[in-house]
């Protein structure tokens, strides 16, 4: 044990073992406190932000399901980057059609 005590700051193996358990207990307490904050809808709510595209909507749906299963409040979803076709912009028109299809089926 003396061989390793210099590398370990001079504490005995037993003391180091106790220190690890003390840190684990402190982490458990902090985690429980954080979990309680997340589950208290008066203190915390999630607002999901996604784009009107298939994978973004799909991932947001998974997020909502996970939060709901864990009793964590999520009241709003913000949809960014919605495109409205203007003029003869092919990229805008294509994206608008794709978003329109997603809107009808999921949002």
N, C-alpha and C positions, 0 to 999 in steps of 0.2 A: 504494500500500500504506500510506503514512503516514496517509492520510485515515481508514482503517479501524482502524489500530492503537490509537487512543485508545478506540474502542468495544470492541475485543476484548481489552482489558487490556494492551496494549503488546506482546504477542507477535507475531512475524512470522507470515505466512500458513503458512509451512512448519512452524513450531513448533506452531501450532494444529492443523495437519493431523496431525502426529505425536502430539499429545496425544489426538486423537480415536482414532487407531489403538491407542494404549496403553490407552485406556479400553475399547475393543472387545475387545482381547486379555484384559484383566482380567475382563471380563464373560464371555467364553468360558470362561475357567478356572473361574470361580465356577459357571457353568452346568454344566460337566462334573462338578464336585465334587458339586453338588446332584443331578444325574442319577444318579451312582454311589451316593449315599445312598439315593435312592428305590428303586433296583434291588437294594439289599442287604437281604434280608428279615430279617436279624438286627438291623438298625438301624431298619427302617421297615416298617410295614404299614398298609394302609388298612382302615378299618371303615366300611362304607357304612351310612347310616341312611335309611330310607324309611318311607312309610306304606303300608298295604295298600290302595292305590288304583291304578287302571290306570296313569296317567301317572307316578306316583312309582316304581312297579315297573319300568315301561318305561325311564325315565331311569336307574335304578339298574342295570338290565341293560346299558344302553349304557356306563355307567361301568365296570362289571366287564370288559366286552369291551375297552375302550380300555386299561385298566390291564394286562390280560393281554397284549394285543398289544405293549405297551411293557415287558413283563417286570417289572411292578411288582406286588408281593404284595398280595392282598386276600383275607383269610381269613374274614371275618365280615360278615354283614348283620344289622343290628338293625331290627326292624319296630316302629314306634311307633304309638300311637293305635289299638290294636285295640279294637274295641267288642264288648261282650257284652250282648245285650238283657236289660234288667231291667224288669219290670213291663210297662206298656202304652205305653212311649215309642215313638212312631211313627218319630221321627228315628233313634233307636238301632236299631230293628228294620230299617229301610231300609239304614242304613249297615252293619249286621251282614251282611245278605244280599249287599250289594255286595262286602264284604270276603271273604265266604265264596266267592263266585264267583271272585274274583281268586286266592284261596288255592288253589283246586282247579286252576286253569289255569296259574299261573306260579310260585308260591312253593313 
